[in-house]
């Protein structure tokens, strides 16, 4: 899949689910660690993408 298509798809998914996710994270009666779960997911996603990019460029 083309990188531009992947970015557009991720932005579309983020746009669709952001209101629900934001209300879940900022719920005052929710658990204190909810924002940290979201940030851990962002960091893990960036890590996985970086590893895939590094492995992809090794074969060039």
mmCIF file as gemmi writes it, N, C-alpha and C atoms, coordinates in Angstrom:
data_model
loop_
_atom_site.group_PDB
_atom_site.id
_atom_site.type_symbol
_atom_site.label_atom_id
_atom_site.label_alt_id
_atom_site.label_comp_id
_atom_site.label_asym_id
_atom_site.label_entity_id
_atom_site.label_seq_id
_atom_site.pdbx_PDB_ins_code
_atom_site.Cartn_x
_atom_site.Cartn_y
_atom_site.Cartn_z
_atom_site.occupancy
_atom_site.B_iso_or_equiv
_atom_site.pdbx_formal_charge
_atom_site.auth_seq_id
_atom_site.auth_asym_id
_atom_site.pdbx_PDB_model_num
ATOM 1 N N . UNK Axp A 1 ? 0.848 -1.184 0 1 0 ? 1 A 1
ATOM 2 C CA . UNK Axp A 1 ? 0 0 0 1 0 ? 1 A 1
ATOM 3 C C . UNK Axp A 1 ? 0.886 1.238 0 1 0 ? 1 A 1
ATOM 4 N N . UNK Axp A 2 ? 0.502 2.19 -0.759 1 0 ? 2 A 1
ATOM 5 C CA . UNK Axp A 2 ? 1.212 3.448 -0.872 1 0 ? 2 A 1
ATOM 6 C C . UNK Axp A 2 ? 1.192 4.193 0.465 1 0 ? 2 A 1
ATOM 7 N N . UNK Axp A 3 ? 2.304 4.884 0.811 1 0 ? 3 A 1
ATOM 8 C CA . UNK Axp A 3 ? 2.376 5.608 2.076 1 0 ? 3 A 1
ATOM 9 C C . UNK Axp A 3 ? 1.333 6.714 2.17 1 0 ? 3 A 1
ATOM 10 N N . UNK Axp A 4 ? 1.06 7.388 1.076 1 0 ? 4 A 1
ATOM 11 C CA . UNK Axp A 4 ? 0.056 8.458 1.092 1 0 ? 4 A 1
ATOM 12 C C . UNK Axp A 4 ? -1.326 7.893 1.38 1 0 ? 4 A 1
ATOM 13 N N . UNK Axp A 5 ? -1.623 6.746 0.805 1 0 ? 5 A 1
ATOM 14 C CA . UNK Axp A 5 ? -2.918 6.119 1.071 1 0 ? 5 A 1
ATOM 15 C C . UNK Axp A 5 ? -3.032 5.688 2.529 1 0 ? 5 A 1
ATOM 16 N N . UNK Axp A 6 ? -1.942 5.182 3.079 1 0 ? 6 A 1
ATOM 17 C CA . UNK Axp A 6 ? -1.947 4.765 4.473 1 0 ? 6 A 1
ATOM 18 C C . UNK Axp A 6 ? -2.175 5.956 5.397 1 0 ? 6 A 1
ATOM 19 N N . UNK Axp A 7 ? -1.521 7.059 5.123 1 0 ? 7 A 1
ATOM 20 C CA . UNK Axp A 7 ? -1.696 8.267 5.943 1 0 ? 7 A 1
ATOM 21 C C . UNK Axp A 7 ? -3.128 8.769 5.85 1 0 ? 7 A 1
ATOM 22 N N . UNK Axp A 8 ? -3.681 8.802 4.656 1 0 ? 8 A 1
ATOM 23 C CA . UNK Axp A 8 ? -5.069 9.25 4.487 1 0 ? 8 A 1
ATOM 24 C C . UNK Axp A 8 ? -6.027 8.327 5.224 1 0 ? 8 A 1
ATOM 25 N N . UNK Axp A 9 ? -5.797 7.028 5.144 1 0 ? 9 A 1
ATOM 26 C CA . UNK Axp A 9 ? -6.637 6.072 5.851 1 0 ? 9 A 1
ATOM 27 C C . UNK Axp A 9 ? -6.544 6.259 7.36 1 0 ? 9 A 1
ATOM 28 N N . UNK Axp A 10 ? -5.345 6.441 7.88 1 0 ? 10 A 1
ATOM 29 C CA . UNK Axp A 10 ? -5.177 6.654 9.324 1 0 ? 10 A 1
ATOM 30 C C . UNK Axp A 10 ? -5.829 7.957 9.78 1 0 ? 10 A 1
ATOM 31 N N . UNK Axp A 11 ? -5.709 9.007 8.981 1 0 ? 11 A 1
ATOM 32 C CA . UNK Axp A 11 ? -6.356 10.268 9.329 1 0 ? 11 A 1
ATOM 33 C C . UNK Axp A 11 ? -7.873 10.149 9.312 1 0 ? 11 A 1
ATOM 34 N N . UNK Axp A 12 ? -8.395 9.411 8.36 1 0 ? 12 A 1
ATOM 35 C CA . UNK Axp A 12 ? -9.837 9.195 8.296 1 0 ? 12 A 1
ATOM 36 C C . UNK Axp A 12 ? -10.325 8.414 9.513 1 0 ? 12 A 1
ATOM 37 N N . UNK Axp A 13 ? -9.609 7.376 9.878 1 0 ? 13 A 1
ATOM 38 C CA . UNK Axp A 13 ? -9.975 6.591 11.06 1 0 ? 13 A 1
ATOM 39 C C . UNK Axp A 13 ? -9.878 7.448 12.323 1 0 ? 13 A 1
ATOM 40 N N . UNK Axp A 14 ? -8.824 8.243 12.43 1 0 ? 14 A 1
ATOM 41 C CA . UNK Axp A 14 ? -8.673 9.126 13.59 1 0 ? 14 A 1
ATOM 42 C C . UNK Axp A 14 ? -9.806 10.144 13.658 1 0 ? 14 A 1
ATOM 43 N N . UNK Axp A 15 ? -10.203 10.679 12.501 1 0 ? 15 A 1
ATOM 44 C CA . UNK Axp A 15 ? -11.291 11.652 12.467 1 0 ? 15 A 1
ATOM 45 C C . UNK Axp A 15 ? -12.616 11.029 12.894 1 0 ? 15 A 1
ATOM 46 N N . UNK Axp A 16 ? -12.854 9.801 12.477 1 0 ? 16 A 1
ATOM 47 C CA . UNK Axp A 16 ? -14.114 9.133 12.796 1 0 ? 16 A 1
ATOM 48 C C . UNK Axp A 16 ? -14.194 8.778 14.282 1 0 ? 16 A 1
ATOM 49 N N . UNK Axp A 17 ? -13.102 8.255 14.83 1 0 ? 17 A 1
ATOM 50 C CA . UNK Axp A 17 ? -13.14 7.751 16.194 1 0 ? 17 A 1
ATOM 51 C C . UNK Axp A 17 ? -12.657 8.739 17.247 1 0 ? 17 A 1
ATOM 52 N N . UNK Axp A 18 ? -12.178 9.908 16.857 1 0 ? 18 A 1
ATOM 53 C CA . UNK Axp A 18 ? -11.637 10.851 17.838 1 0 ? 18 A 1
ATOM 54 C C . UNK Axp A 18 ? -12.66 11.345 18.87 1 0 ? 18 A 1
ATOM 55 N N . UNK Axp A 19 ? -13.905 11.648 18.512 1 0 ? 19 A 1
ATOM 56 C CA . UNK Axp A 19 ? -14.828 12.111 19.551 1 0 ? 19 A 1
ATOM 57 C C . UNK Axp A 19 ? -15.085 11.05 20.631 1 0 ? 19 A 1
ATOM 58 N N . UNK Axp A 20 ? -15.257 9.811 20.207 1 0 ? 20 A 1
ATOM 59 C CA . UNK Axp A 20 ? -15.501 8.741 21.172 1 0 ? 20 A 1
ATOM 60 C C . UNK Axp A 20 ? -14.267 8.489 22.028 1 0 ? 20 A 1
ATOM 61 N N . UNK Axp A 21 ? -13.114 8.449 21.388 1 0 ? 21 A 1
ATOM 62 C CA . UNK Axp A 21 ? -11.874 8.196 22.112 1 0 ? 21 A 1
ATOM 63 C C . UNK Axp A 21 ? -11.559 9.331 23.075 1 0 ? 21 A 1
ATOM 64 N N . UNK Axp A 22 ? -11.755 10.553 22.636 1 0 ? 22 A 1
ATOM 65 C CA . UNK Axp A 22 ? -11.47 11.7 23.489 1 0 ? 22 A 1
ATOM 66 C C . UNK Axp A 22 ? -12.398 11.733 24.699 1 0 ? 22 A 1
ATOM 67 N N . UNK Axp A 23 ? -13.663 11.448 24.502 1 0 ? 23 A 1
ATOM 68 C CA . UNK Axp A 23 ? -14.584 11.432 25.645 1 0 ? 23 A 1
ATOM 69 C C . UNK Axp A 23 ? -14.262 10.285 26.598 1 0 ? 23 A 1
ATOM 70 N N . UNK Axp A 24 ? -13.768 9.153 26.054 1 0 ? 24 A 1
ATOM 71 C CA . UNK Axp A 24 ? -13.37 8.025 26.908 1 0 ? 24 A 1
ATOM 72 C C . UNK Axp A 24 ? -12.14 8.371 27.732 1 0 ? 24 A 1
ATOM 73 N N . UNK Axp A 25 ? -11.186 9.06 27.108 1 0 ? 25 A 1
ATOM 74 C CA . UNK Axp A 25 ? -9.958 9.414 27.821 1 0 ? 25 A 1
ATOM 75 C C . UNK Axp A 25 ? -10.228 10.471 28.885 1 0 ? 25 A 1
ATOM 76 N N . UNK Axp A 26 ? -11.04 11.464 28.585 1 0 ? 26 A 1
ATOM 77 C CA . UNK Axp A 26 ? -11.242 12.597 29.485 1 0 ? 26 A 1
ATOM 78 C C . UNK Axp A 26 ? -12.406 12.429 30.449 1 0 ? 26 A 1
ATOM 79 N N . UNK Axp A 27 ? -13.011 11.27 30.493 1 0 ? 27 A 1
ATOM 80 C CA . UNK Axp A 27 ? -14.117 11.015 31.41 1 0 ? 27 A 1
ATOM 81 C C . UNK Axp A 27 ? -13.636 11.171 32.855 1 0 ? 27 A 1
ATOM 82 N N . UNK Axp A 28 ? -14.224 12.109 33.628 1 0 ? 28 A 1
ATOM 83 C CA . UNK Axp A 28 ? -13.747 12.345 34.99 1 0 ? 28 A 1
ATOM 84 C C . UNK Axp A 28 ? -13.977 11.155 35.934 1 0 ? 28 A 1
ATOM 85 N N . UNK Axp A 29 ? -14.914 10.307 35.613 1 0 ? 29 A 1
ATOM 86 C CA . UNK Axp A 29 ? -15.172 9.155 36.471 1 0 ? 29 A 1
ATOM 87 C C . UNK Axp A 29 ? -14.413 7.911 36.008 1 0 ? 29 A 1
ATOM 88 N N . UNK Axp A 30 ? -13.587 8.071 35.001 1 0 ? 30 A 1
ATOM 89 C CA . UNK Axp A 30 ? -12.813 6.96 34.472 1 0 ? 30 A 1
ATOM 90 C C . UNK Axp A 30 ? -11.549 6.726 35.275 1 0 ? 30 A 1
ATOM 91 N N . UNK Axp A 31 ? -10.83 5.706 34.892 1 0 ? 31 A 1
ATOM 92 C CA . UNK Axp A 31 ? -9.577 5.372 35.561 1 0 ? 31 A 1
ATOM 93 C C . UNK Axp A 31 ? -8.517 6.435 35.263 1 0 ? 31 A 1
ATOM 94 N N . UNK Axp A 32 ? -7.608 6.63 36.205 1 0 ? 32 A 1
ATOM 95 C CA . UNK Axp A 32 ? -6.578 7.667 36.065 1 0 ? 32 A 1
ATOM 96 C C . UNK Axp A 32 ? -5.575 7.345 34.97 1 0 ? 32 A 1
ATOM 97 N N . UNK Axp A 33 ? -5.45 6.098 34.597 1 0 ? 33 A 1
ATOM 98 C CA . UNK Axp A 33 ? -4.412 5.697 33.648 1 0 ? 33 A 1
ATOM 99 C C . UNK Axp A 33 ? -4.889 5.681 32.191 1 0 ? 33 A 1
ATOM 100 N N . UNK Axp A 34 ? -6.086 6.076 31.915 1 0 ? 34 A 1
ATOM 101 C CA . UNK Axp A 34 ? -6.594 6.056 30.537 1 0 ? 34 A 1
ATOM 102 C C . UNK Axp A 34 ? -5.762 6.899 29.576 1 0 ? 34 A 1
ATOM 103 N N . UNK Axp A 35 ? -5.37 8.125 29.921 1 0 ? 35 A 1
ATOM 104 C CA . UNK Axp A 35 ? -4.521 8.883 28.971 1 0 ? 35 A 1
ATOM 105 C C . UNK Axp A 35 ? -3.193 8.179 28.7 1 0 ? 35 A 1
ATOM 106 N N . UNK Axp A 36 ? -2.671 7.48 29.692 1 0 ? 36 A 1
ATOM 107 C CA . UNK Axp A 36 ? -1.406 6.785 29.507 1 0 ? 36 A 1
ATOM 108 C C . UNK Axp A 36 ? -1.551 5.605 28.556 1 0 ? 36 A 1
ATOM 109 N N . UNK Axp A 37 ? -2.704 4.963 28.566 1 0 ? 37 A 1
ATOM 110 C CA . UNK Axp A 37 ? -2.957 3.872 27.617 1 0 ? 37 A 1
ATOM 111 C C . UNK Axp A 37 ? -2.926 4.415 26.19 1 0 ? 37 A 1
ATOM 112 N N . UNK Axp A 38 ? -3.554 5.549 25.994 1 0 ? 38 A 1
ATOM 113 C CA . UNK Axp A 38 ? -3.574 6.141 24.656 1 0 ? 38 A 1
ATOM 114 C C . UNK Axp A 38 ? -2.163 6.49 24.204 1 0 ? 38 A 1
ATOM 115 N N . UNK Axp A 39 ? -1.356 7.075 25.085 1 0 ? 39 A 1
ATOM 116 C CA . UNK Axp A 39 ? 0.011 7.441 24.703 1 0 ? 39 A 1
ATOM 117 C C . UNK Axp A 39 ? 0.89 6.215 24.474 1 0 ? 39 A 1
ATOM 118 N N . UNK Axp A 40 ? 0.691 5.167 25.242 1 0 ? 40 A 1
ATOM 119 C CA . UNK Axp A 40 ? 1.458 3.935 25.022 1 0 ? 40 A 1
ATOM 120 C C . UNK Axp A 40 ? 1.124 3.358 23.648 1 0 ? 40 A 1
ATOM 121 N N . UNK Axp A 41 ? -0.145 3.402 23.271 1 0 ? 41 A 1
ATOM 122 C CA . UNK Axp A 41 ? -0.528 2.914 21.943 1 0 ? 41 A 1
ATOM 123 C C . UNK Axp A 41 ? 0.106 3.742 20.83 1 0 ? 41 A 1
ATOM 124 N N . UNK Axp A 42 ? 0.169 5.05 21.004 1 0 ? 42 A 1
ATOM 125 C CA . UNK Axp A 42 ? 0.803 5.917 20.008 1 0 ? 42 A 1
ATOM 126 C C . UNK Axp A 42 ? 2.292 5.598 19.901 1 0 ? 42 A 1
ATOM 127 N N . UNK Axp A 43 ? 2.952 5.42 21.033 1 0 ? 43 A 1
ATOM 128 C CA . UNK Axp A 43 ? 4.38 5.111 21.031 1 0 ? 43 A 1
ATOM 129 C C . UNK Axp A 43 ? 4.643 3.748 20.404 1 0 ? 43 A 1
ATOM 130 N N . UNK Axp A 44 ? 3.826 2.752 20.729 1 0 ? 44 A 1
ATOM 131 C CA . UNK Axp A 44 ? 4.004 1.426 20.139 1 0 ? 44 A 1
ATOM 132 C C . UNK Axp A 44 ? 3.782 1.446 18.627 1 0 ? 44 A 1
ATOM 133 N N . UNK Axp A 45 ? 2.79 2.185 18.179 1 0 ? 45 A 1
ATOM 134 C CA . UNK Axp A 45 ? 2.536 2.304 16.749 1 0 ? 45 A 1
ATOM 135 C C . UNK Axp A 45 ? 3.728 2.951 16.041 1 0 ? 45 A 1
ATOM 136 N N . UNK Axp A 46 ? 4.278 4.004 16.623 1 0 ? 46 A 1
ATOM 137 C CA . UNK Axp A 46 ? 5.445 4.654 16.022 1 0 ? 46 A 1
ATOM 138 C C . UNK Axp A 46 ? 6.648 3.718 16.01 1 0 ? 46 A 1
ATOM 139 N N . UNK Axp A 47 ? 6.823 2.943 17.062 1 0 ? 47 A 1
ATOM 140 C CA . UNK Axp A 47 ? 7.927 1.99 17.144 1 0 ? 47 A 1
ATOM 141 C C . UNK Axp A 47 ? 7.81 0.911 16.065 1 0 ? 47 A 1
ATOM 142 N N . UNK Axp A 48 ? 6.622 0.359 15.91 1 0 ? 48 A 1
ATOM 143 C CA . UNK Axp A 48 ? 6.407 -0.686 14.906 1 0 ? 48 A 1
ATOM 144 C C . UNK Axp A 48 ? 6.615 -0.127 13.503 1 0 ? 48 A 1
ATOM 145 N N . UNK Axp A 49 ? 6.122 1.068 13.252 1 0 ? 49 A 1
ATOM 146 C CA . UNK Axp A 49 ? 6.308 1.677 11.938 1 0 ? 49 A 1
ATOM 147 C C . UNK Axp A 49 ? 7.782 1.947 11.657 1 0 ? 49 A 1
ATOM 148 N N . UNK Axp A 50 ? 8.537 2.347 12.682 1 0 ? 50 A 1
ATOM 149 C CA . UNK Axp A 50 ? 9.961 2.611 12.505 1 0 ? 50 A 1
ATOM 150 C C . UNK Axp A 50 ? 10.722 1.32 12.211 1 0 ? 50 A 1
ATOM 151 N N . UNK Axp A 51 ? 10.38 0.239 12.885 1 0 ? 51 A 1
ATOM 152 C CA . UNK Axp A 51 ? 11.038 -1.042 12.63 1 0 ? 51 A 1
ATOM 153 C C . UNK Axp A 51 ? 10.737 -1.518 11.207 1 0 ? 51 A 1
ATOM 154 N N . UNK Axp A 52 ? 9.495 -1.405 10.781 1 0 ? 52 A 1
ATOM 155 C CA . UNK Axp A 52 ? 9.144 -1.816 9.416 1 0 ? 52 A 1
ATOM 156 C C . UNK Axp A 52 ? 9.883 -0.966 8.392 1 0 ? 52 A 1
ATOM 157 N N . UNK Axp A 53 ? 10.01 0.323 8.662 1 0 ? 53 A 1
ATOM 158 C CA . UNK Axp A 53 ? 10.71 1.212 7.737 1 0 ? 53 A 1
ATOM 159 C C . UNK Axp A 53 ? 12.191 0.853 7.675 1 0 ? 53 A 1
ATOM 160 N N . UNK Axp A 54 ? 12.778 0.572 8.828 1 0 ? 54 A 1
ATOM 161 C CA . UNK Axp A 54 ? 14.188 0.205 8.88 1 0 ? 54 A 1
ATOM 162 C C . UNK Axp A 54 ? 14.428 -1.107 8.13 1 0 ? 54 A 1
ATOM 163 N N . UNK Axp A 55 ? 13.589 -2.107 8.345 1 0 ? 55 A 1
ATOM 164 C CA . UNK Axp A 55 ? 13.725 -3.377 7.645 1 0 ? 55 A 1
ATOM 165 C C . UNK Axp A 55 ? 13.493 -3.217 6.148 1 0 ? 55 A 1
ATOM 166 N N . UNK Axp A 56 ? 12.614 -2.357 5.757 1 0 ? 56 A 1
ATOM 167 C CA . UNK Axp A 56 ? 12.326 -2.131 4.335 1 0 ? 56 A 1
ATOM 168 C C . UNK Axp A 56 ? 13.541 -1.53 3.641 1 0 ? 56 A 1
ATOM 169 N N . UNK Axp A 57 ? 14.221 -0.593 4.308 1 0 ? 57 A 1
ATOM 170 C CA . UNK Axp A 57 ? 15.361 0.095 3.694 1 0 ? 57 A 1
ATOM 171 C C . UNK Axp A 57 ? 16.63 -0.744 3.721 1 0 ? 57 A 1
ATOM 172 N N . UNK Axp A 58 ? 16.694 -1.804 4.481 1 0 ? 58 A 1
ATOM 173 C CA . UNK Axp A 58 ? 17.866 -2.664 4.492 1 0 ? 58 A 1
ATOM 174 C C . UNK Axp A 58 ? 18.026 -3.402 3.178 1 0 ? 58 A 1
ATOM 175 N N . UNK Axp A 59 ? 16.925 -3.641 2.477 1 0 ? 59 A 1
ATOM 176 C CA . UNK Axp A 59 ? 16.961 -4.405 1.247 1 0 ? 59 A 1
ATOM 177 C C . UNK Axp A 59 ? 17.105 -3.546 0.002 1 0 ? 59 A 1
ATOM 178 N N . UNK Axp A 60 ? 17.25 -2.26 0.176 1 0 ? 60 A 1
ATOM 179 C CA . UNK Axp A 60 ? 17.419 -1.367 -1.002 1 0 ? 60 A 1
ATOM 180 C C . UNK Axp A 60 ? 18.828 -1.448 -1.548 1 0 ? 60 A 1
